[in-house]
Amino acid sequence: MPKVAIAGGGLAGLAAAAALGGAGYEVDLYEARPFLGGRATSYPVPASPEEEAETIDNCQHILLRCCVNLLNFYERLGVRNQIRFHREFYFVEPGGRISILRRGRLPAPFHFTGSFLRMHCLDRHDKIGIARALMALRRERTRRKDLDRISMLDWLNQKRQTPHAIDRFWRQVLVSAVNEDLDRMAALHGFQVFWLGFLARADSYEMGVPAVPLAQLYAAEAWEKLGSVRIHLRCAVERIAAEGFTIGGEPITADSYICALPFERLEAVGLEAPRLEHSPITGVHLWFDREITTLPHATLLDRTIQWMFNKNGGRYLQLVVSASRDLTNVSRNDIIDLAVGDLRLFFPRVREARVVKAHVVKEQRATFSAAPETEALRPATATQFPNLFLAGDWTRTGWPATMEGAVRSGYLAAEAVTAAAGSPARFLLPD
Ligand SMILES: Cc1cc2nc3c(=O)[nH]c(=O)nc-3n(C[C@H](O)[C@H](O)[C@H](O)COP(=O)(O)OP(=O)(O)OC[C@H]3O[C@@H](n4cnc5c(N)ncnc54)[C@H](O)[C@@H]3O)c2cc1C
């Protein structure tokens, strides 16, 4: 079978390797770090001398049921059963009042009607406006040609959304899904999240949370059944060209090559980098001496912390702030204080609890910024060389920077490899 060399062991490179390995190709994947998963990974954090190091995700990663290619990738690795799906979204107001969004008996797109009407955190005007905008989104999705040129906030203002509806509904869902503020996010991406995740099918909004640390999903055992895939850790690719990779000063050759590196690394290996910008995410991990909440997760309204995930009986909470530019220059200690202060407003038990341990992960280069007029800057899979292909969440996948986007890019690159080898295969599943 043809030989393929892949640079980068994030989800894009891994998805390409799994697809090609499954089709019998000889695959060598080179990853610079000592573990797989790239930006969706986990690692042990230093603990106090009396405790063992604890393995944590760099940040909580979630998916929706509409991430069909990501789920297909997990299936290939035999780990799909490690994803737990949740049917409820909990919106918590300062003070602790909870509104639940869940599907009822009506078919899509009306499946949320009952729970939406009962949400306390929005008033009648907010809800009427949101319902009108959702119907407009369905109509305008395929008709409007300017969705990549205007921001989501522009569009919401055109639809006369109330400030509450914008802050407590649209912003709360979209900023975490797209990792960008509404005024910096192309409306195209906001449309896609709401169309695929909330309107197209009644179950597509269900939120998948991995039940194990992320790196465990791509562990060595998973690759054993894909015998023709060889993973090389701690192998930084120094140069990528049509003639092959350079690693440790030595040439590595194959029939085809896939570059699945983050876009900011392209120049360093001799390739042209797209002019994309980054958007940061900050994750805060807090361990308390007692149970803080029984909710499995919640979106927290009107404060800096946007999401809470309950990782261990309410004592270990993972908190997420997407598009966290405002925290860039805030010290880690101040971020911890801010997070505990926010939590006190939502969960009264925090007032009596003691923080046992805390860890802050600031990912300044978390994703590319899905700003208006960015789509044209995202390169497609093919390059100027017939045997070199690009993958990565930043390539033109039709999705914002997500695990699903990364896997789609990997499958597209794998398809391009099979086409170049003269036996085109299909790996990508349609939305
Ligand atoms: C904090 C945070 C939270 C997120 N939350 C979510 C979420 O909830 N849901 C979601 O869907 N997405 C989320 N994302 C986005 C998601 O993690 C990414 O879109 C996806 O993991 C990108 O995968 P990738 O393979 O394209 O890139 P990467 O994961 O960046 O993979 C690139 C790989 O290349 C390796 N590499 C770099 N240079 C070299 C070299 N010279 N040689 C060899 N290897 C090299 C890197 O080490 C890395 O492993 C989040 C991202 C972050 C940072």
The ligand as an SDF file (V2000), in Angstrom:
LIG
                    3D

 53 58  0  0  0  0  0  0  0  0999 V2000
   -8.6670   25.6180   25.7980 C   0  0  0  0  0  0  0  0  0  0  0  0
   -9.3880   25.0520   24.6180 C   0  0  0  0  0  0  0  0  0  0  0  0
  -10.7130   24.6410   24.7370 C   0  0  0  0  0  0  0  0  0  0  0  0
  -11.3660   24.1120   23.6240 C   0  0  0  0  0  0  0  0  0  0  0  0
  -12.6360   23.6670   23.7750 N   0  0  0  0  0  0  0  0  0  0  0  0
  -13.2280   23.0170   22.7460 C   0  0  0  0  0  0  0  0  0  0  0  0
  -14.4940   22.3820   22.8950 C   0  0  0  0  0  0  0  0  0  0  0  0
  -15.0760   22.3870   23.9800 O   0  0  0  0  0  0  0  0  0  0  0  0
  -15.0230   21.7510   21.8300 N   0  0  0  0  0  0  0  0  0  0  0  0
  -14.3970   21.6910   20.6170 C   0  0  0  0  0  0  0  0  0  0  0  0
  -14.9330   21.0820   19.6810 O   0  0  0  0  0  0  0  0  0  0  0  0
  -13.1870   22.2900   20.4280 N   0  0  0  0  0  0  0  0  0  0  0  0
  -12.6000   22.9370   21.4550 C   0  0  0  0  0  0  0  0  0  0  0  0
  -11.3630   23.5010   21.2860 N   0  0  0  0  0  0  0  0  0  0  0  0
  -10.7590   23.4990   19.9600 C   0  0  0  0  0  0  0  0  0  0  0  0
  -10.0910   22.1570   19.6290 C   0  0  0  0  0  0  0  0  0  0  0  0
   -9.2530   21.7700   20.6980 O   0  0  0  0  0  0  0  0  0  0  0  0
   -9.2590   22.3300   18.3700 C   0  0  0  0  0  0  0  0  0  0  0  0
  -10.0660   22.8640   17.3440 O   0  0  0  0  0  0  0  0  0  0  0  0
   -8.6750   21.0150   17.8600 C   0  0  0  0  0  0  0  0  0  0  0  0
   -8.1670   20.2330   18.9180 O   0  0  0  0  0  0  0  0  0  0  0  0
   -7.5600   21.3600   16.8740 C   0  0  0  0  0  0  0  0  0  0  0  0
   -6.9620   20.1720   16.3820 O   0  0  0  0  0  0  0  0  0  0  0  0
   -5.8250   20.2690   15.2660 P   0  0  0  0  0  0  0  0  0  0  0  0
   -5.3760   18.8740   15.0130 O   0  0  0  0  0  0  0  0  0  0  0  0
   -6.3160   21.0600   14.1120 O   0  0  0  0  0  0  0  0  0  0  0  0
   -4.6320   21.1340   15.9080 O   0  0  0  0  0  0  0  0  0  0  0  0
   -3.7140   20.8340   17.1780 P   0  0  0  0  0  0  0  0  0  0  0  0
   -4.5310   20.1920   18.2210 O   0  0  0  0  0  0  0  0  0  0  0  0
   -3.0430   22.1120   17.5040 O   0  0  0  0  0  0  0  0  0  0  0  0
   -2.6490   19.7680   16.6730 O   0  0  0  0  0  0  0  0  0  0  0  0
   -1.4180   20.1060   16.0750 C   0  0  0  0  0  0  0  0  0  0  0  0
   -0.3560   19.1680   16.6080 C   0  0  0  0  0  0  0  0  0  0  0  0
    0.8710   19.4370   15.9210 O   0  0  0  0  0  0  0  0  0  0  0  0
    1.9120   19.2860   16.8740 C   0  0  0  0  0  0  0  0  0  0  0  0
    3.0930   19.9760   16.3480 N   0  0  0  0  0  0  0  0  0  0  0  0
    3.3520   21.3110   16.3430 C   0  0  0  0  0  0  0  0  0  0  0  0
    4.5150   21.5430   15.7150 N   0  0  0  0  0  0  0  0  0  0  0  0
    5.0030   20.3320   15.3340 C   0  0  0  0  0  0  0  0  0  0  0  0
    6.1460   19.9120   14.6040 C   0  0  0  0  0  0  0  0  0  0  0  0
    7.0490   20.7970   14.1610 N   0  0  0  0  0  0  0  0  0  0  0  0
    6.2990   18.5840   14.3530 N   0  0  0  0  0  0  0  0  0  0  0  0
    5.3930   17.6680   14.7790 C   0  0  0  0  0  0  0  0  0  0  0  0
    4.2960   18.0200   15.4860 N   0  0  0  0  0  0  0  0  0  0  0  0
    4.0930   19.3280   15.7260 C   0  0  0  0  0  0  0  0  0  0  0  0
    1.3440   19.8840   18.1360 C   0  0  0  0  0  0  0  0  0  0  0  0
    2.0640   19.4700   19.2650 O   0  0  0  0  0  0  0  0  0  0  0  0
   -0.0880   19.3470   18.0940 C   0  0  0  0  0  0  0  0  0  0  0  0
   -0.1760   18.0960   18.7490 O   0  0  0  0  0  0  0  0  0  0  0  0
  -10.7010   24.0390   22.3770 C   0  0  0  0  0  0  0  0  0  0  0  0
   -9.3780   24.4660   22.2730 C   0  0  0  0  0  0  0  0  0  0  0  0
   -8.7200   24.9490   23.3790 C   0  0  0  0  0  0  0  0  0  0  0  0
   -7.2830   25.3580   23.2370 C   0  0  0  0  0  0  0  0  0  0  0  0
  1  2  1  0
  2  3  1  0
  2 52  2  0
  3  4  2  0
  4  5  1  0
  4 50  1  0
  5  6  2  0
  6  7  1  0
  6 13  1  0
  7  8  2  0
  7  9  1  0
  9 10  1  0
 10 11  2  0
 10 12  1  0
 12 13  2  0
 13 14  1  0
 14 15  1  0
 14 50  1  0
 15 16  1  0
 16 17  1  0
 16 18  1  0
 18 19  1  0
 18 20  1  0
 20 21  1  0
 20 22  1  0
 22 23  1  0
 23 24  1  0
 24 25  2  0
 24 26  1  0
 24 27  1  0
 27 28  1  0
 28 29  2  0
 28 30  1  0
 28 31  1  0
 31 32  1  0
 32 33  1  0
 33 34  1  0
 33 48  1  0
 34 35  1  0
 35 36  1  0
 35 46  1  0
 36 37  1  0
 36 45  1  0
 37 38  2  0
 38 39  1  0
 39 40  1  0
 39 45  2  0
 40 41  1  0
 40 42  2  0
 42 43  1  0
 43 44  2  0
 44 45  1  0
 46 47  1  0
 46 48  1  0
 48 49  1  0
 50 51  2  0
 51 52  1  0
 52 53  1  0
M  END
$$$$
